[in-house]
């Protein structure tokens, strides 16, 4: 039996394509963050950690979409996130979007950092 996913007070990734994401009905171009309290924010990449760190206490995991294929997280980025106790789950961006949406629908404390496909 299939059940429709519900997102009370949350912003799922509606869709994505080359260079963009649709989140909450709005199109966003380029890399982006979706964080529990901050919502949808542009992301400048691996050195741009301030917004993630500001919400680290509100998340148990940060899914990291590494683009169209699996990529490795830079050591410095991983170390900064692990220092504040934030679990990281790198995966290709399509998988990160799907996984984020599923856990978000379950009410889990998650965020996502996405590099476009």
Secondary structure as UniProt FT lines:
FT   TURN            8..9
FT   STRAND          13..17
FT   TURN            18..19
FT   STRAND          20..23
FT   TURN            24..25
FT   STRAND          26..29
FT   STRAND          32..35
FT   TURN            36..38
FT   STRAND          39..42
FT   TURN            46..47
FT   HELIX           50..54
FT   HELIX           56..58
FT   STRAND          61..65
FT   HELIX           75..83
FT   TURN            84..85
FT   STRAND          87..91
FT   HELIX           93..105
FT   TURN            106..107
FT   STRAND          110..114
//
